[in-house]
Amino acid sequence: MNKNLKKLNSRAIWSGALGYHRARDDTNANARSVSINARKVRLAGGIDLVLAIKQAHWNPKGSQFIGVHEMLDGFRIEFNEFNDKVAERALQLGATAFGSTQAMAERTKLNPPTPPASMPSPTTLSR
């Protein structure tokens, strides 16, 4: 083990590719590790969901366009705020929050979004 790593106190954690960081709270190491891993998955899923909402936001058609368009914008804003909270708490626990599309694609548990060609028709949206 690297000499520098030995110098880290018991509150430092290893979370795979995230690396070592000093935690800023008194959460025990096991609880911190479980929480960080859960937050990595939630953050990836949250980012994935925001991108899927944005794709849906760009593609509605028909008489309900503006209502659906604005509703989806509201959802995206709320999920962005949620994702910020998840990432900030991960930092407080000593992790690094990764928000790239590559990290999201590797960790997300969501199914791929429906391609625009297969999206519901305007009559389906108006029901």
ABEGO torsion letter per residue (X at the ends): XBAAAAABBAABBBBEAAEBBBBABABBAAAAAAAAAAAAAAAAAAAAAAAAAAAAAAABBEAAAAAAAAAAAAAAAAAAAAAAAAAAAAAAAGBBBBABAAAAAAABABBBBBBAAABBBAAAAAX
